[in-house]
Amino acid sequence: MNASIAHSATLAARTTDSLQLLQSVISLDEVKKTFSSSGGESVDVIEDITLDIKQEEFVSIVGPSGCGKSTMFNIISGLLEPSAGTITLRGHDPKRGARIGYMLQRDLLFPWRTIIDNVCLGLEVQGIPKARRYEVAHDYLARYGLADFAKQYPNTLSGGMRQRVALIRTLITEPDLILLDEPFSALDYQTRLVLEEEIVSILKDAHKTVVLITHDIGEAISMSDRVAVMTQRPTSVKKIYDVGLSRELGSCLKARSDVRYQTFFDSIWNDLDIQISGGAS
């Protein structure tokens, strides 16, 4: 075994052992999904996803485009029903009182609402009185360095700041599980690196459990405790990597410069089995 992978495997095993002592937050057991085409034919999108994610774990899902990653998220969040298999959130059916935060590729901030009113949206839907939701929102904005922008509108903020506001809007409802669906894809590379660092720090500080969908292998490696590699459609879990570099080193940027980073990258890339024009794979 490669020495760097062996060293990382030892450290990852310690992290895995500690995570095993924690409560399971979300469990998928032989989840399948089949759609019907316009011609009445069955289209298998998810063949089998079996995955267990523990309290405060950060897990990334990577796979070929169109393999069904977003379909999996829609099933977890209750927007779609699985065709077979079971999903439990803290041991229960997620439909019953599930608290799941879903952060999408776009921030989806309402342009006519101030930053604080955007942050308060979830609390407003829950019927929390205005004075109380403003109190909570001000606390969150101050905690993450955005208090001075509470009365501003989204068009006055940079893309990175807007995504931070979107994250605060997700956190403020105290979800059990946070789903991140390529939240950095619309940002420039430098901003993405900064936000990786900030968001991982915020989520760990808040003791949140996170599942990230990304096409960026480097992003997955630098942020995650584990990386699940999916097959081509109909998708299943091909392999799971115990990474944990950012947790071990305390920084996503340090994870990217670690000698084990490239080894993980090459292994995950090979597992994706993406065909490249010209004959390489």
C-alpha positions in Angstrom: 0.0 0.0 0.0 1.2 3.5 -0.8 2.8 5.0 2.4 0.7 8.2 2.3 -2.5 6.3 1.9 -1.5 3.9 4.6 -0.8 6.8 7.0 -4.1 8.5 6.0 -6.0 5.2 6.5 -4.7 4.9 10.0 -5.8 8.4 10.9 -9.0 8.0 9.1 -9.6 4.7 11.0 -9.3 6.7 14.3 -11.8 9.3 13.0 -14.1 6.5 11.8 -13.9 4.8 15.2 -14.9 8.1 16.9 -17.7 8.6 14.5 -19.0 5.1 15.1 -19.6 6.1 18.7 -21.9 8.9 17.5 -25.6 8.6 16.6 -26.5 7.8 13.1 -28.2 10.9 11.5 -29.3 9.6 8.1 -29.3 6.0 6.9 -30.1 4.9 3.3 -30.7 1.1 2.9 -30.9 -0.3 -0.6 -32.6 2.8 -1.9 -33.7 2.5 -5.5 -35.5 4.9 -7.9 -37.2 4.2 -11.2 -39.0 6.8 -13.4 -41.4 6.2 -16.3 -40.5 7.7 -19.6 -43.0 9.4 -21.9 -43.2 6.2 -23.8 -44.2 4.3 -20.7 -40.9 2.5 -20.3 -39.1 2.2 -17.0 -35.9 4.2 -16.5 -33.7 3.0 -13.6 -31.9 6.0 -12.1 -30.7 4.7 -8.8 -30.0 1.0 -8.5 -28.8 0.7 -4.9 -27.7 3.3 -2.5 -26.7 2.1 1.0 -25.1 4.7 3.2 -25.0 5.6 6.9 -23.9 9.0 8.0 -23.1 9.8 11.6 -23.6 12.9 13.8 -21.3 15.8 12.8 -19.8 13.9 9.8 -19.1 15.6 6.5 -19.7 13.3 3.5 -19.2 14.2 -0.1 -20.9 12.5 -3.0 -19.1 12.5 -6.4 -20.0 10.7 -9.6 -20.4 11.1 -13.3 -22.8 13.8 -14.6 -26.4 12.6 -14.7 -25.8 9.5 -12.5 -28.6 10.4 -10.1 -26.9 12.4 -7.3 -29.5 15.1 -7.2 -32.3 12.5 -7.4 -30.8 11.0 -4.2 -30.9 14.5 -2.5 -34.6 14.9 -3.6 -35.4 11.5 -2.0 -33.6 12.4 1.2 -35.4 15.7 1.5 -38.8 14.1 0.8 -39.4 15.8 -2.6 -39.4 12.3 -4.2 -40.5 8.9 -3.0 -38.0 6.0 -3.4 -39.2 3.1 -5.6 -37.7 0.7 -3.0 -35.5 0.7 0.1 -35.8 2.8 3.3 -34.5 6.1 4.6 -34.3 7.0 8.3 -33.5 10.3 9.9 -32.3 9.7 13.5 -34.1 6.3 13.3 -37.4 7.7 12.1 -39.2 8.2 8.8 -37.9 11.6 7.6 -41.4 12.7 6.7 -42.3 12.9 10.3 -40.9 16.2 11.7 -37.8 16.1 9.6 -35.5 19.1 9.9 -33.4 19.1 6.7 -31.6 22.2 5.4 -31.1 22.2 1.6 -28.6 24.7 0.1 -28.6 24.8 -3.7 -26.2 25.9 -6.4 -27.8 29.4 -6.5 -28.4 31.4 -3.3 -32.0 32.1 -4.3 -32.1 35.2 -2.1 -35.2 37.3 -2.7 -34.0 40.6 -4.2 -36.9 42.6 -2.7 -36.1 41.5 0.9 -33.3 42.8 3.0 -30.5 40.4 4.1 -32.0 40.0 7.6 -35.5 39.3 6.1 -33.9 36.7 3.7 -32.2 35.1 6.7 -35.5 35.0 8.6 -37.5 33.3 5.9 -37.5 29.9 7.5 -38.4 31.2 10.9 -41.2 33.3 9.3 -42.6 30.2 7.7 -42.5 28.5 11.1 -44.6 31.3 12.6 -41.9 32.8 14.9 -42.9 36.4 15.9 -41.0 39.1 14.1 -39.2 40.5 17.1 -37.9 37.0 18.1 -36.8 36.0 14.5 -34.9 39.4 14.2 -33.2 38.7 17.5 -32.0 35.3 16.3 -31.1 36.5 12.9 -29.0 39.4 14.2 -27.1 36.9 16.4 -26.3 34.7 13.4 -25.3 37.6 11.2 -23.0 39.0 13.9 -21.5 35.5 14.6 -20.5 35.2 10.9 -19.4 38.7 10.2 -22.4 40.0 8.3 -24.1 42.2 10.9 -23.3 45.4 9.0 -25.2 44.1 6.0 -28.5 43.2 7.8 -30.4 46.1 6.2 -28.8 45.8 2.7 -30.3 44.1 -0.3 -28.8 41.0 -2.1 -27.7 43.0 -5.1 -25.2 44.9 -3.0 -23.3 41.7 -1.9 -20.7 39.7 -3.7 -21.4 36.2 -4.8 -19.4 34.8 -1.9 -21.3 36.9 0.7 -24.6 35.9 -0.8 -23.7 32.2 -0.3 -22.8 32.9 3.3 -26.2 34.5 3.7 -27.8 31.5 2.1 -25.9 29.2 4.6 -27.0 31.3 7.6 -30.6 31.1 6.3 -30.2 27.3 6.2 -28.6 27.1 9.7 -31.0 29.4 11.5 -33.8 26.7 11.5 -31.5 24.3 13.3 -31.7 21.4 10.9 -30.6 17.9 11.8 -29.0 17.4 8.4 -27.7 19.9 5.8 -27.7 19.0 2.1 -25.3 21.1 0.0 -26.0 20.7 -3.8 -22.9 22.2 -5.5 -23.1 25.4 -3.6 -19.8 26.8 -5.0 -20.3 26.0 -8.7 -21.3 29.5 -9.7 -18.3 31.2 -8.0 -14.8 31.9 -9.2 -12.0 29.6 -8.1 -10.5 32.0 -5.5 -13.9 32.7 -3.9 -14.6 28.9 -3.8 -11.4 28.2 -1.9 -12.2 30.9 0.6 -15.8 29.7 1.0 -14.7 26.1 1.4 -12.6 27.1 4.4 -15.3 29.3 5.9 -18.2 27.0 5.4 -16.5 23.9 6.8 -15.4 26.0 9.8 -19.0 27.3 10.3 -20.6 23.9 10.0 -18.1 22.2 12.4 -18.5 25.1 14.9 -22.3 24.5 14.7 -21.8 20.7 15.1 -23.7 20.0 11.9 -24.0 16.8 9.8 -23.5 17.5 6.1 -23.8 15.8 2.8 -22.3 17.6 -0.2 -22.9 16.9 -3.9 -20.0 18.1 -6.0 -18.4 17.4 -9.4 -15.1 18.9 -8.0 -13.0 16.0 -6.7 -10.6 18.4 -5.0 -13.4 20.1 -3.2 -14.7 16.8 -1.9 -11.2 15.7 -0.7 -10.4 19.0 1.0 -13.7 19.3 2.9 -14.8 15.8 3.8 -14.5 13.1 6.4 -15.5 10.6 3.7 -16.1 10.6 0.0 -18.6 8.3 -1.6 -17.9 7.6 -5.3 -21.0 6.7 -7.4 -21.2 4.6 -10.5 -22.7 5.5 -13.9 -26.5 5.4 -14.0 -28.3 3.5 -12.7 -26.1 4.5 -9.8 -24.9 2.7 -6.7 -22.1 3.4 -4.3 -18.9 2.1 -5.9 -16.4 3.0 -3.2 -16.1 5.0 0.0 -12.9 6.8 0.9 -12.0 7.7 4.4 -10.3 11.0 4.0 -10.6 13.4 7.0 -7.7 15.7 5.9 -9.4 18.9 6.8 -10.5 17.6 10.2 -7.0 16.3 10.9 -5.1 19.4 9.7 -7.7 22.0 10.7 -7.9 23.6 7.2 -9.2 22.8 3.7 -6.3 24.7 2.2 -3.8 22.6 4.2 -5.6 19.5 3.0 -5.1 20.5 -0.6 -1.3 20.9 0.0 -1.0 17.6 1.9 1.0 14.9 0.1 -2.0 12.5 0.4 -4.3 14.8 -1.5 -3.0 13.9 -5.0 -3.1 10.2 -4.2 -6.8 10.5 -3.2 -7.5 12.6 -6.3 -6.0 10.0 -8.7 -7.7 7.1 -7.0 -11.1 8.8 -7.1 -10.7 10.0 -10.7 -9.9 6.4 -11.7 -13.0 5.1 -9.9 -15.2 7.6 -11.7 -14.4 5.8 -14.9 -15.1 8.8 -17.1 -14.4 8.3 -20.8 -12.4 11.2 -22.3 -12.5 12.0 -26.0 -9.4 10.6 -27.7 -9.5 7.2 -26.0 -8.2 7.9 -22.5 -10.3 6.9 -19.6 
